[in-house]
Structure formats: C-alpha cells, structure tokens
Amino acid sequence: MEKEGSNVKKILDGKKGLILGIANERSIAYGCGEVFHALGADLAITYLDEKSERFVKPLAEELECPIFMLCNVEIEGQLEAVFEKISQTWGRLDFVLHSIAYAPKEDLHARVTDCSKAGFLQAMATSCHSFIHTVRLAEPLMESGGSILTVTYFGSEKVVANYNIMGPVKAALESSVRYMAAELGPKMIRVNCLSPGPISTRASSGIDHFDALMERAASLAPEHHLVSIEDVGAFAAFLVSKGAKNITGGIHYVDGGYHIVA
C-alpha cells in the first residue's frame, strides 16, 4: 500500500493537452481540465473573447496552464495560432478536447424545418467543421500517436424536444468522429466522442425548457441522477490515457444509462 503523501506516478504525467471550449467553472471542458490537471497533464487552454477572458483566466491559473490564448474558431487564423504556439512551446501534443458548439438563437429555437441557411451553416461550421479543422492541425503534432475528443449529446440519435437544429449538427459531428478515427488509426491517433447526459452549463441555458429536460433525464435514467462535469472529466481522462489505447471511433455515454431507456 502506498502511504498518504507518497510520490505516486499519475496516469497523465508528462502528457501535453489542449482544451478548447471552457466558458466558466460550470463548463464540461473545465470539469475535464480539472481531472487532467489532477492526473499530471500540462494544459493549454483557450478563451473565446475579451468578455469570457475574465471568467476563464482564473481557471487557467488554477490549472497552472503555461499556454492561455484567445481562440474564436469562427475567426480565421486564431485556431492556427494556438497550434503554432503549442508547436513552439512543446513541440508535440498528446491529446485534445474540443467542446465547442453554437447555433444562432433564432435558429436554435425554431423548428428544424424553419432553420435558415445562414444559421444552419454557422452551426455546422462552429460545432462540427471546427472539430475537423482541429484534428487536421493536431495530426502533425501527434507523431507518436494521441487522443482527440469532442462532445455530443443524445439528441443526435433521437428527437429531443427543443434540441432542434443541434440534433442534425451533432449527428454530423459523430459521423465525422468515425471517419477520422478510421483515417488516423494507422498513426495511432484515436478519435472519440463523449456524450454526457444533460448538465447545466452556459451553452445548455440557450435550450428552451432545459430544466424539464434535466428532470426527465434524472427520472428515467437507471441510476436516477444527473451526471456532473467531474464525472465526464473522469471518463475523458481514461480516454486520453494509455489504458484506452485500443478505443477509437466511439460515442461514449456518460449519462447514468439514460440512453438505454425507451
């Protein structure tokens, strides 16, 4: 037995990881970052804009991040600048967590049938293509293999009230995960998707009647409770560890079993 306080090697010691999508301390990405950091990883973290910087900077300091940069994936060049900084600072990357999604409010609250072309394209570009772009930029930094994660939701598979246009967008994201996992598998780069149950975050606050969605999930899930950002973080840490070296292309549910209930 190791004594308390002894120097036990952590499963992510020496790993270098990038987290995209922390908005505040309630973000799924932050819950993952807490666990990554606790298990020994060095992290690069981005923030969306000047408004969000004041919320994210204290979290980056808490996680002792050597790289903290502005990154709006809708602005050309900003994501590339993040990867260039990582290349210059670390020369490699072991894992990435992409937790970015957006749809214009008027399209998110409308029927899929009524979604505007502009709203659909923006939602798809921000929520799905930005992940594809992230994987493309990460690939050269993962010469010894790596793990890349993104975040989806069950509304991609089944019709979930008020999830609307994000359902088709997340379905495209999940399909992209499978194709890129197949393409990058020979390089030992794993691509996986986390599918948490409903969690109260800034992003989820934009969905109509989200409180009712959480109540339903807690009521119907076999475990009868909601998951936390730390629960998602614990599984994300496993997926970026050596223990998951043969796991790729999957949609991994962290939802108390809600997805199995008819």
Accessible surface in RSA format (square Angstrom, percent):
REM  Atomic radii and reference values for relative SASA: ProtOr
REM  Chains: A
REM  Algorithm: Lee & Richards
REM  Probe-radius: 1.40
REM  Slices: 20
REM RES _ NUM      All-atoms   Total-Side   Main-Chain    Non-polar    All polar
REM                ABS   REL    ABS   REL    ABS   REL    ABS   REL    ABS   REL
RES MET A   1   235.76 122.1 157.21 104.0  78.55 187.0 133.19 113.2 102.57 135.9
RES GLU A   2   120.33  69.1  97.75  74.0  22.58  53.8  38.99  75.4  81.33  66.4
RES LYS A   3   173.35  84.6 162.01  99.4  11.34  27.0 111.09 100.0  62.26  66.3
RES GLU A   4   184.01 105.6 143.97 108.9  40.04  95.3  67.06 129.7 116.95  95.5
RES GLY A   5    82.02 101.1   0.00   N/A  82.02 101.1  41.56 114.1  40.46  90.6
RES SER A   6    46.89  39.6  21.04  28.1  25.86  59.6  31.48  67.0  15.41  21.6
RES ASN A   7   156.59 108.0 120.73 116.7  35.86  86.3  40.15  96.6 116.44 112.5
RES VAL A   8    80.40  52.9  68.90  62.4  11.50  27.7  71.70  62.3   8.70  23.6
RES LYS A   9   160.68  78.4 136.33  83.7  24.34  58.0 112.04 100.8  48.64  51.8
RES LYS A  10    98.49  48.0  92.99  57.1   5.49  13.1  53.40  48.1  45.09  48.0
RES ILE A  11   103.11  58.7  81.12  60.4  21.99  53.0  89.88  64.7  13.23  35.9
RES LEU A  12     0.01   0.0   0.00   0.0   0.01   0.0   0.01   0.0   0.00   0.0
RES ASP A  13    60.17  42.1  43.34  43.1  16.83  39.8  11.69  27.5  48.47  48.3
RES GLY A  14    41.48  51.2   0.00   N/A  41.48  51.2  34.01  93.3   7.47  16.7
RES LYS A  15    44.66  21.8  44.66  27.4   0.00   0.0  12.92  11.6  31.73  33.8
RES LYS A  16    37.55  18.3  37.55  23.0   0.00   0.0  10.62   9.6  26.94  28.7
RES GLY A  17     0.00   0.0   0.00   N/A   0.00   0.0   0.00   0.0   0.00   0.0
RES LEU A  18     0.03   0.0   0.03   0.0   0.00   0.0   0.03   0.0   0.00   0.0
RES ILE A  19     0.08   0.0   0.00   0.0   0.08   0.2   0.00   0.0   0.08   0.2
RES LEU A  20     0.33   0.2   0.33   0.2   0.00   0.0   0.33   0.2   0.00   0.0
RES GLY A  21    26.68  32.9   0.00   N/A  26.68  32.9  13.30  36.5  13.38  30.0
RES ILE A  22     6.33   3.6   0.01   0.0   6.32  15.2   0.24   0.2   6.10  16.5
RES ALA A  23    16.79  15.4  14.75  22.8   2.03   4.6  16.27  22.9   0.52   1.4
RES ASN A  24    22.39  15.4  22.39  21.6   0.00   0.0   3.98   9.6  18.41  17.8
RES GLU A  25    97.80  56.2  91.99  69.6   5.82  13.9  41.23  79.7  56.57  46.2
RES ARG A  26   110.95  46.6 107.77  54.9   3.18   7.6  44.32  60.6  66.63  40.4
RES SER A  27     8.50   7.2   7.31   9.8   1.19   2.8   4.76  10.1   3.75   5.2
RES ILE A  28    26.66  15.2  23.75  17.7   2.92   7.0  23.75  17.1   2.92   7.9
RES ALA A  29     0.28   0.3   0.09   0.1   0.19   0.4   0.09   0.1   0.19   0.5
RES TYR A  30    11.30   5.3  11.30   6.4   0.00   0.0   7.29   5.5   4.01   4.9
RES GLY A  31     0.00   0.0   0.00   N/A   0.00   0.0   0.00   0.0   0.00   0.0
RES CYS A  32     0.00   0.0   0.00   0.0   0.00   0.0   0.00   0.0   0.00   0.0
RES GLY A  33     0.00   0.0   0.00   N/A   0.00   0.0   0.00   0.0   0.00   0.0
RES GLU A  34    53.62  30.8  48.31  36.5   5.32  12.7  15.23  29.5  38.39  31.3
RES VAL A  35    27.56  18.1  25.56  23.1   2.01   4.8  27.56  24.0   0.00   0.0
RES PHE A  36     0.00   0.0   0.00   0.0   0.00   0.0   0.00   0.0   0.00   0.0
RES HIS A  37    51.40  28.1  45.94  31.9   5.46  14.0  27.42  28.3  23.98  27.9
RES ALA A  38    59.11  54.4  44.34  68.4  14.77  33.6  52.69  74.2   6.42  17.0
RES LEU A  39    49.37  27.5  49.37  35.3   0.00   0.0  49.37  34.7   0.00   0.0
RES GLY A  40    18.99  23.4   0.00   N/A  18.99  23.4   9.64  26.5   9.34  20.9
RES ALA A  41     4.91   4.5   0.00   0.0   4.91  11.2   0.00   0.0   4.91  13.0
RES ASP A  42    52.47  36.8  49.98  49.7   2.49   5.9   6.31  14.9  46.16  46.0
RES LEU A  43     0.48   0.3   0.06   0.0   0.42   1.0   0.06   0.0   0.42   1.1
RES ALA A  44     0.34   0.3   0.34   0.5   0.00   0.0   0.34   0.5   0.00   0.0
RES ILE A  45     0.18   0.1   0.00   0.0   0.18   0.4   0.00   0.0   0.18   0.5
RES THR A  46     5.72   4.1   4.96   5.0   0.76   1.8   0.86   1.2   4.86   7.3
RES TYR A  47    29.25  13.7  27.44  15.6   1.82   4.7   3.98   3.0  25.27  31.2
RES LEU A  48    77.46  43.1  72.65  52.0   4.81  12.1  73.65  51.7   3.80  10.2
RES ASP A  49    55.07  38.6  54.07  53.8   1.00   2.4  26.67  62.8  28.40  28.3
RES GLU A  50   150.68  86.5 137.84 104.3  12.84  30.6  51.57  99.7  99.11  80.9
RES LYS A  51   151.49  73.9 140.41  86.2  11.08  26.4  91.85  82.7  59.64  63.5
RES SER A  52     2.45   2.1   2.26   3.0   0.19   0.4   2.45   5.2   0.00   0.0
RES GLU A  53    52.19  30.0  52.19  39.5   0.00   0.0   8.07  15.6  44.13  36.0
RES ARG A  54   165.29  69.4 144.33  73.6  20.96  49.9  65.63  89.7  99.66  60.4
RES PHE A  55    80.72  40.4  73.24  45.4   7.48  19.5  76.38  46.3   4.33  12.4
RES VAL A  56     0.00   0.0   0.00   0.0   0.00   0.0   0.00   0.0   0.00   0.0
RES LYS A  57    97.28  47.5  97.28  59.7   0.00   0.0  43.01  38.7  54.28  57.8
RES PRO A  58    70.16  51.1  64.51  58.8   5.65  20.5  64.94  53.6   5.23  32.5
RES LEU A  59    15.77   8.8  15.77  11.3   0.00   0.0  15.77  11.1   0.00   0.0
RES ALA A  60     3.84   3.5   3.35   5.2   0.49   1.1   3.63   5.1   0.21   0.6
RES GLU A  61   112.68  64.7  92.88  70.3  19.81  47.2  48.07  93.0  64.62  52.8
RES GLU A  62    98.99  56.8  76.60  58.0  22.39  53.3  46.00  89.0  52.99  43.3
RES LEU A  63     4.60   2.6   2.43   1.7   2.17   5.5   2.43   1.7   2.17   5.8
RES GLU A  64   128.30  73.7 103.19  78.1  25.12  59.8  45.07  87.2  83.24  68.0
RES CYS A  65    22.28  16.9   0.00   0.0  22.28  52.4   0.24   0.6  22.05  23.8
RES PRO A  66    80.15  58.4  39.63  36.1  40.52 147.3  52.64  43.5  27.52 171.0
RES ILE A  67     3.01   1.7   1.23   0.9   1.78   4.3   3.01   2.2   0.00   0.0
RES PHE A  68    52.74  26.4  27.75  17.2  25.00  65.0  27.75  16.8  25.00  71.5
RES MET A  69    44.16  22.9  40.69  26.9   3.47   8.3  44.01  37.4   0.15   0.2
RES LEU A  70    71.68  39.9  63.87  45.7   7.81  19.6  63.87  44.9   7.81  21.0
RES CYS A  71     7.99   6.0   0.61   0.7   7.38  17.4   0.13   0.3   7.87   8.5
RES ASN A  72    30.54  21.1  30.41  29.4   0.13   0.3   0.85   2.1  29.69  28.7
RES VAL A  73    34.06  22.4   6.50   5.9  27.56  66.4   7.18   6.2  26.88  72.9
RES GLU A  74    91.32  52.4  53.65  40.6  37.67  89.7  27.18  52.6  64.14  52.4
RES ILE A  75    88.82  50.5  83.78  62.4   5.04  12.2  86.70  62.4   2.12   5.8
RES GLU A  76   170.77  98.0 137.26 103.8  33.51  79.8  59.90 115.9 110.87  90.5
RES GLY A  77    33.45  41.3   0.00   N/A  33.45  41.3  26.92  73.9   6.54  14.6
RES GLN A  78    35.53  19.9  33.10  24.2   2.43   5.8  17.81  37.9  17.72  13.4
RES LEU A  79     5.04   2.8   4.80   3.4   0.25   0.6   4.80   3.4   0.25   0.7
RES GLU A  80    63.39  36.4  58.90  44.6   4.49  10.7  41.63  80.5  21.76  17.8
RES ALA A  81    46.70  42.9  36.77  56.7   9.93  22.6  43.69  61.5   3.01   8.0
RES VAL A  82     0.16   0.1   0.16   0.1   0.00   0.0   0.16   0.1   0.00   0.0
RES PHE A  83     9.68   4.8   8.28   5.1   1.41   3.7   8.56   5.2   1.13   3.2
RES GLU A  84    95.56  54.9  92.14  69.7   3.43   8.2  39.25  75.9  56.32  46.0
RES LYS A  85    88.15  43.0  86.44  53.0   1.70   4.1  34.09  30.7  54.06  57.6
RES ILE A  86     0.00   0.0   0.00   0.0   0.00   0.0   0.00   0.0   0.00   0.0
RES SER A  87    45.96  38.8  37.30  49.8   8.66  20.0   6.43  13.7  39.53  55.4
RES GLN A  88   130.18  72.8  91.01  66.5  39.17  93.3  39.99  85.1  90.19  68.4
RES THR A  89    65.65  46.7  32.70  33.2  32.95  78.5  35.35  47.5  30.30  45.8
RES TRP A  90    41.59  16.7  14.61   7.1  26.98  63.3  13.73   7.3  27.86  45.2
RES GLY A  91    49.69  61.3   0.00   N/A  49.69  61.3  23.80  65.3  25.89  58.0
RES ARG A  92    99.16  41.6  99.11  50.5   0.05   0.1  47.60  65.0  51.57  31.3
RES LEU A  93     1.55   0.9   0.00   0.0   1.55   3.9   0.00   0.0   1.55   4.2
RES ASP A  94    23.21  16.3  20.03  19.9   3.18   7.5   3.22   7.6  19.99  19.9
RES PHE A  95     0.39   0.2   0.39   0.2   0.00   0.0   0.39   0.2   0.00   0.0
RES VAL A  96     0.00   0.0   0.00   0.0   0.00   0.0   0.00   0.0   0.00   0.0
RES LEU A  97     0.23   0.1   0.23   0.2   0.00   0.0   0.23   0.2   0.00   0.0
RES HIS A  98     0.59   0.3   0.59   0.4   0.00   0.0   0.31   0.3   0.28   0.3
RES SER A  99    25.32  21.4  12.06  16.1  13.26  30.6   3.06   6.5  22.26  31.2
RES ILE A 100    34.10  19.4  26.32  19.6   7.77  18.7  29.98  21.6   4.11  11.2
RES ALA A 101    43.55  40.0  18.62  28.7  24.93  56.7  18.81  26.5  24.73  65.5
RES TYR A 102   100.75  47.0  94.82  53.9   5.93  15.4  69.33  52.1  31.42  38.7
RES ALA A 103     9.57   8.8   0.46   0.7   9.10  20.7   0.46   0.7   9.10  24.1
RES PRO A 104    12.88   9.4  12.40  11.3   0.48   1.7  12.88  10.6   0.00   0.0
RES LYS A 105   144.19  70.3 138.45  84.9   5.74  13.7  82.99  74.7  61.20  65.2
RES GLU A 106   128.47  73.8 110.65  83.7  17.82  42.4  65.07 125.9  63.40  51.8
RES ASP A 107     7.73   5.4   7.57   7.5   0.16   0.4   0.12   0.3   7.61   7.6
RES LEU A 108    17.44   9.7  17.42  12.5   0.02   0.0  17.42  12.2   0.02   0.0
RES HIS A 109    65.71  35.9  38.62  26.8  27.09  69.3  26.52  27.3  39.19  45.6
RES ALA A 110    26.96  24.8  18.13  28.0   8.83  20.1  26.85  37.8   0.11   0.3
RES ARG A 111   151.83  63.7 143.78  73.3   8.04  19.2  71.04  97.1  80.78  49.0
RES VAL A 112    73.48  48.4  62.13  56.2  11.35  27.4  62.31  54.1  11.17  30.3
RES THR A 113   112.22  79.8  78.36  79.4  33.86  80.7  56.60  76.0  55.62  84.1
RES ASP A 114    81.14  56.8  55.10  54.8  26.04  61.6  25.23  59.4  55.92  55.8
RES CYS A 115    26.04  19.7   4.17   4.6  21.87  51.4   4.08  10.3  21.96  23.7
RES SER A 116    51.25  43.3  42.28  56.4   8.96  20.7  46.96 100.0   4.29   6.0
RES LYS A 117   165.13  80.6 150.62  92.4  14.51  34.5  98.63  88.8  66.49  70.8
RES ALA A 118    76.64  70.5  64.00  98.8  12.64  28.7  70.22  98.9   6.42  17.0
RES GLY A 119     2.30   2.8   0.00   N/A   2.30   2.8   1.53   4.2   0.77   1.7
RES PHE A 120    70.49  35.3  70.49  43.7   0.00   0.0  70.49  42.7   0.00   0.0
RES LEU A 121    94.91  52.9  91.83  65.7   3.08   7.7  92.22  64.8   2.69   7.2
RES GLN A 122    61.03  34.1  54.80  40.0   6.24  14.8  19.86  42.3  41.18  31.2
RES ALA A 123     0.02   0.0   0.02   0.0   0.00   0.0   0.02   0.0   0.00   0.0
RES MET A 124    44.20  22.9  44.20  29.3   0.00   0.0  42.36  36.0   1.84   2.4
RES ALA A 125    53.20  48.9  45.87  70.8   7.32  16.7  48.72  68.6   4.48  11.9
RES THR A 126     6.42   4.6   5.46   5.5   0.96   2.3   6.42   8.6   0.00   0.0
RES SER A 127     0.09   0.1   0.09   0.1   0.00   0.0   0.09   0.2   0.00   0.0
RES CYS A 128     6.21   4.7   6.21   6.9   0.00   0.0   0.00   0.0   6.21   6.7
RES HIS A 129    89.49  48.9  89.26  62.0   0.23   0.6  56.16  57.9  33.33  38.8
RES SER A 130     6.20   5.2   2.12   2.8   4.08   9.4   6.20  13.2   0.00   0.0
RES PHE A 131     0.00   0.0   0.00   0.0   0.00   0.0   0.00   0.0   0.00   0.0
RES ILE A 132    51.95  29.6  51.33  38.2   0.62   1.5  51.33  37.0   0.62   1.7
RES HIS A 133    39.11  21.4  39.11  27.2   0.00   0.0  15.38  15.9  23.73  27.6
RES THR A 134     0.00   0.0   0.00   0.0   0.00   0.0   0.00   0.0   0.00   0.0
RES VAL A 135     4.18   2.8   4.18   3.8   0.00   0.0   4.18   3.6   0.00   0.0
RES ARG A 136   123.78  52.0 115.67  59.0   8.11  19.3  65.17  89.1  58.61  35.5
RES LEU A 137    39.59  22.0  33.57  24.0   6.02  15.1  35.01  24.6   4.58  12.3
RES ALA A 138     0.00   0.0   0.00   0.0   0.00   0.0   0.00   0.0   0.00   0.0
RES GLU A 139    44.86  25.8  40.68  30.8   4.18   9.9   6.60  12.8  38.27  31.2
RES PRO A 140    88.95  64.8  69.80  63.6  19.15  69.6  80.61  66.6   8.34  51.8
RES LEU A 141    21.33  11.9  17.37  12.4   3.97  10.0  19.11  13.4   2.22   6.0
RES MET A 142     3.06   1.6   0.00   0.0   3.06   7.3   1.56   1.3   1.50   2.0
RES GLU A 143   164.15  94.2 123.95  93.8  40.20  95.7  50.67  98.0 113.48  92.7
RES SER A 144   118.21  99.9  78.53 104.8  39.68  91.4  51.26 109.2  66.95  93.8
RES GLY A 145    10.74  13.2   0.00   N/A  10.74  13.2   4.28  11.8   6.45  14.5
RES GLY A 146    13.09  16.1   0.00   N/A  13.09  16.1   9.80  26.9   3.29   7.4
RES SER A 147     0.80   0.7   0.80   1.1   0.00   0.0   0.80   1.7   0.00   0.0
RES ILE A 148     0.00   0.0   0.00   0.0   0.00   0.0   0.00   0.0   0.00   0.0
RES LEU A 149     0.09   0.1   0.09   0.1   0.00   0.0   0.09   0.1   0.00   0.0
RES THR A 150     0.86   0.6   0.86   0.9   0.00   0.0   0.00   0.0   0.86   1.3
RES VAL A 151    15.21  10.0  13.68  12.4   1.53   3.7  13.68  11.9   1.53   4.2
RES THR A 152     3.85   2.7   0.00   0.0   3.85   9.2   0.00   0.0   3.85   5.8
RES TYR A 153    20.36   9.5  20.32  11.6   0.04   0.1  20.10  15.1   0.25   0.3
RES PHE A 154    24.02  12.0  23.39  14.5   0.64   1.7  24.02  14.6   0.00   0.0
RES GLY A 155     7.98   9.8   0.00   N/A   7.98   9.8   0.00   0.0   7.98  17.9
RES SER A 156    19.53  16.5   0.34   0.5  19.19  44.2   0.27   0.6  19.26  27.0
RES GLU A 157    86.10  49.4  51.61  39.0  34.49  82.1  29.36  56.8  56.74  46.3
RES LYS A 158   128.74  62.8 122.18  75.0   6.56  15.6  71.08  64.0  57.65  61.4
RES VAL A 159   154.92 101.9 122.08 110.5  32.85  79.2 127.27 110.6  27.65  75.0
RES VAL A 160    18.99  12.5  10.71   9.7   8.28  19.9  14.21  12.3   4.78  13.0
RES ALA A 161    76.59  70.4  58.81  90.8  17.78  40.4  67.19  94.6   9.40  24.9
RES ASN A 162    44.65  30.8  37.40  36.1   7.26  17.5   1.08   2.6  43.57  42.1
RES TYR A 163    14.73   6.9  14.73   8.4   0.00   0.0   9.60   7.2   5.12   6.3
RES ASN A 164    38.87  26.8  27.25  26.3  11.61  28.0   4.76  11.5  34.11  33.0
RES ILE A 165     3.90   2.2   3.90   2.9   0.00   0.0   3.90   2.8   0.00   0.0
RES MET A 166    12.19   6.3  12.19   8.1   0.00   0.0  11.23   9.6   0.96   1.3
RES GLY A 167     6.89   8.5   0.00   N/A   6.89   8.5   6.82  18.7   0.07   0.2
RES PRO A 168    56.16  40.9  45.27  41.3  10.89  39.6  51.90  42.9   4.26  26.5
RES VAL A 169     0.05   0.0   0.05   0.0   0.00   0.0   0.05   0.0   0.00   0.0
RES LYS A 170    14.09   6.9  14.09   8.6   0.00   0.0   5.85   5.3   8.24   8.8
RES ALA A 171    39.01  35.9  33.32  51.4   5.68  12.9  35.13  49.5   3.88  10.3
RES ALA A 172    32.04  29.5  22.68  35.0   9.35  21.3  30.87  43.5   1.17   3.1
RES LEU A 173     0.73   0.4   0.73   0.5   0.00   0.0   0.73   0.5   0.00   0.0
RES GLU A 174    10.03   5.8  10.03   7.6   0.00   0.0   0.44   0.9   9.59   7.8
RES SER A 175    39.29  33.2  39.19  52.3   0.10   0.2  18.61  39.6  20.68  29.0
RES SER A 176    18.20  15.4  12.46  16.6   5.74  13.2   6.97  14.8  11.23  15.7
RES VAL A 177     0.00   0.0   0.00   0.0   0.00   0.0   0.00   0.0   0.00   0.0
RES ARG A 178   116.09  48.7 108.97  55.6   7.12  16.9  50.91  69.6  65.18  39.5
RES TYR A 179   150.96  70.5 148.69  84.6   2.27   5.9 102.08  76.7  48.88  60.3
RES MET A 180    17.57   9.1  17.57  11.6   0.00   0.0  12.71  10.8   4.85   6.4
RES ALA A 181     5.37   4.9   3.59   5.5   1.78   4.0   3.78   5.3   1.59   4.2
RES ALA A 182    77.91  71.6  49.95  77.1  27.96  63.6  62.57  88.1  15.34  40.6
RES GLU A 183   118.55  68.1  93.34  70.6  25.20  60.0  45.35  87.7  73.20  59.8
RES LEU A 184    14.77   8.2  14.77  10.6   0.00   0.0  14.77  10.4   0.00   0.0
RES GLY A 185    26.33  32.5   0.00   N/A  26.33  32.5  19.70  54.1   6.64  14.9
RES PRO A 186   116.60  85.0  76.91  70.1  39.70 144.3  89.83  74.2  26.77 166.4
RES LYS A 187   113.51  55.4 101.56  62.3  11.95  28.4  74.67  67.2  38.83  41.4
RES MET A 188   112.25  58.1 106.60  70.5   5.65  13.4  81.96  69.7  30.28  40.1
RES ILE A 189     0.41   0.2   0.15   0.1   0.26   0.6   0.16   0.1   0.25   0.7
RES ARG A 190    23.89  10.0  23.89  12.2   0.00   0.0   7.45  10.2  16.44  10.0
RES VAL A 191     0.00   0.0   0.00   0.0   0.00   0.0   0.00   0.0   0.00   0.0
RES ASN A 192     0.01   0.0   0.01   0.0   0.00   0.0   0.00   0.0   0.01   0.0
RES CYS A 193     0.00   0.0   0.00   0.0   0.00   0.0   0.00   0.0   0.00   0.0
RES LEU A 194     0.00   0.0   0.00   0.0   0.00   0.0   0.00   0.0   0.00   0.0
RES SER A 195     2.23   1.9   1.54   2.1   0.69   1.6   0.00   0.0   2.23   3.1
RES PRO A 196     5.46   4.0   2.68   2.4   2.78  10.1   2.68   2.2   2.78  17.3
RES GLY A 197     9.04  11.1   0.00   N/A   9.04  11.1   5.66  15.5   3.38   7.6
RES PRO A 198     5.06   3.7   1.73   1.6   3.33  12.1   4.93   4.1   0.13   0.8
RES ILE A 199    18.72  10.7  11.43   8.5   7.29  17.6  13.40   9.7   5.31  14.4
RES SER A 200    50.39  42.6  42.75  57.1   7.64  17.6  22.86  48.7  27.53  38.6
RES THR A 201    14.25  10.1  13.72  13.9   0.53   1.3   7.65  10.3   6.60  10.0
RES ARG A 202   113.55  47.7 103.48  52.8  10.07  24.0  52.21  71.4  61.34  37.2
RES ALA A 203    77.47  71.2  51.90  80.1  25.58  58.2  64.59  91.0  12.88  34.1
RES SER A 204    11.91  10.1   9.11  12.2   2.80   6.5  10.94  23.3   0.98   1.4
RES SER A 205    83.79  70.8  50.59  67.5  33.20  76.5  42.91  91.4  40.88  57.3
RES GLY A 206    30.99  38.2   0.00   N/A  30.99  38.2  30.16  82.8   0.82   1.8
RES ILE A 207    21.62  12.3  16.19  12.1   5.43  13.1  16.52  11.9   5.10  13.8
RES ASP A 208    57.74  40.4  52.29  52.0   5.45  12.9  10.07  23.7  47.67  47.5
RES HIS A 209   137.66  75.2 115.27  80.1  22.39  57.3  75.92  78.2  61.74  71.8
RES PHE A 210    22.35  11.2  18.68  11.6   3.67   9.5  18.94  11.5   3.41   9.8
RES ASP A 211    98.26  68.8  96.18  95.7   2.08   4.9  29.33  69.0  68.93  68.7
RES ALA A 212    58.21  53.5  50.29  77.6   7.93  18.0  52.63  74.1   5.58  14.8
RES LEU A 213    19.48  10.8  14.87  10.6   4.61  11.6  18.73  13.2   0.74   2.0
RES MET A 214    29.85  15.5  29.72  19.7   0.13   0.3  27.02  23.0   2.83   3.7
RES GLU A 215   123.80  71.1 114.67  86.8   9.13  21.7  47.79  92.4  76.02  62.1
RES ARG A 216   134.16  56.3 127.31  64.9   6.85  16.3  43.37  59.3  90.79  55.0
RES ALA A 217     3.60   3.3   3.25   5.0   0.35   0.8   3.40   4.8   0.19   0.5
RES ALA A 218    26.61  24.5  24.52  37.8   2.09   4.8  24.77  34.9   1.84   4.9
RES SER A 219    71.40  60.3  53.71  71.7  17.69  40.8  32.64  69.5  38.76  54.3
RES LEU A 220    61.87  34.5  52.54  37.6   9.33  23.5  54.31  38.1   7.56  20.3
RES ALA A 221     1.12   1.0   1.12   1.7   0.00   0.0   1.12   1.6   0.00   0.0
RES PRO A 222    66.96  48.8  39.69  36.2  27.27  99.1  48.60  40.1  18.37 114.2
RES GLU A 223   105.85  60.8  85.16  64.4  20.69  49.3  33.76  65.3  72.09  58.9
RES HIS A 224   121.98  66.7 101.39  70.5  20.59  52.7  71.53  73.7  50.45  58.7
RES HIS A 225    90.60  49.5  85.22  59.2   5.38  13.8  69.49  71.6  21.11  24.6
RES LEU A 226    69.29  38.6  50.06  35.8  19.23  48.3  51.80  36.4  17.49  47.1
RES VAL A 227    16.64  10.9   6.93   6.3   9.71  23.4   7.46   6.5   9.18  24.9
RES SER A 228    42.44  35.9  37.38  49.9   5.06  11.7  37.54  79.9   4.90   6.9
RES ILE A 229    19.74  11.2  18.51  13.8   1.23   3.0  18.51  13.3   1.23   3.3
RES GLU A 230    83.08  47.7  80.89  61.2   2.19   5.2  46.53  90.0  36.55  29.8
RES ASP A 231    62.51  43.8  54.58  54.3   7.93  18.7  14.21  33.4  48.30  48.2
RES VAL A 232     0.00   0.0   0.00   0.0   0.00   0.0   0.00   0.0   0.00   0.0
RES GLY A 233     0.00   0.0   0.00   N/A   0.00   0.0   0.00   0.0   0.00   0.0
RES ALA A 234    58.18  53.5  47.96  74.0  10.22  23.2  49.64  69.9   8.54  22.6
RES PHE A 235    66.51  33.3  62.73  38.9   3.78   9.8  65.76  39.9   0.75   2.1
RES ALA A 236     0.00   0.0   0.00   0.0   0.00   0.0   0.00   0.0   0.00   0.0
RES ALA A 237     1.63   1.5   1.63   2.5   0.00   0.0   1.63   2.3   0.00   0.0
RES PHE A 238    75.42  37.7  73.51  45.5   1.90   5.0  74.31  45.1   1.10   3.2
RES LEU A 239     0.05   0.0   0.05   0.0   0.00   0.0   0.05   0.0   0.00   0.0
RES VAL A 240     6.58   4.3   0.17   0.1   6.42  15.5   0.17   0.1   6.42  17.4
RES SER A 241     6.44   5.4   5.88   7.8   0.57   1.3   3.92   8.4   2.52   3.5
RES LYS A 242   160.82  78.5 151.01  92.7   9.81  23.4  97.58  87.8  63.25  67.4
RES GLY A 243    59.86  73.8   0.00   N/A  59.86  73.8  32.28  88.6  27.58  61.8
RES ALA A 244     0.19   0.2   0.00   0.0   0.19   0.4   0.19   0.3   0.00   0.0
RES LYS A 245   127.02  62.0 123.58  75.8   3.44   8.2  66.51  59.9  60.51  64.5
RES ASN A 246   126.06  86.9  92.89  89.8  33.17  79.9  35.12  84.5  90.95  87.9
RES ILE A 247    55.89  31.8  52.99  39.5   2.90   7.0  55.89  40.2   0.00   0.0
RES THR A 248    63.34  45.1  38.98  39.5  24.36  58.1  38.98  52.4  24.36  36.8
RES GLY A 249    19.12  23.6   0.00   N/A  19.12  23.6   7.61  20.9  11.51  25.8
RES GLY A 250    18.79  23.2   0.00   N/A  18.79  23.2  18.79  51.6   0.00   0.0
RES ILE A 251    34.09  19.4  16.31  12.2  17.78  42.9  16.31  11.7  17.78  48.3
RES HIS A 252    34.10  18.6  30.53  21.2   3.57   9.1  20.47  21.1  13.64  15.9
RES TYR A 253    66.54  31.1  37.90  21.6  28.64  74.5  26.74  20.1  39.81  49.1
RES VAL A 254    21.11  13.9  16.84  15.2   4.28  10.3  21.11  18.3   0.00   0.0
RES ASP A 255    11.89   8.3   4.79   4.8   7.10  16.8   2.19   5.2   9.70   9.7
RES GLY A 256    12.12  14.9   0.00   N/A  12.12  14.9   6.27  17.2   5.86  13.1
RES GLY A 257    19.01  23.4   0.00   N/A  19.01  23.4  13.74  37.7   5.27  11.8
RES TYR A 258    22.33  10.4  21.68  12.3   0.66   1.7   7.89   5.9  14.45  17.8
RES HIS A 259    57.01  31.2  41.58  28.9  15.44  39.5  26.78  27.6  30.23  35.2
RES ILE A 260   121.76  69.3  86.44  64.4  35.32  85.1  94.46  68.0  27.30  74.1
RES VAL A 261    54.44  35.8  32.48  29.4  21.96  52.9  36.84  32.0  17.59  47.7
RES ALA A 262   137.83 126.7  71.75 110.7  66.07 150.3 110.44 155.5  27.38  72.5
END  Absolute sums over single chains surface
CHAIN  1 A    12810.3      10174.3       2636.0       7330.7       5479.7
END  Absolute sums over all chains
TOTAL         12810.3      10174.3       2636.0       7330.7       5479.7
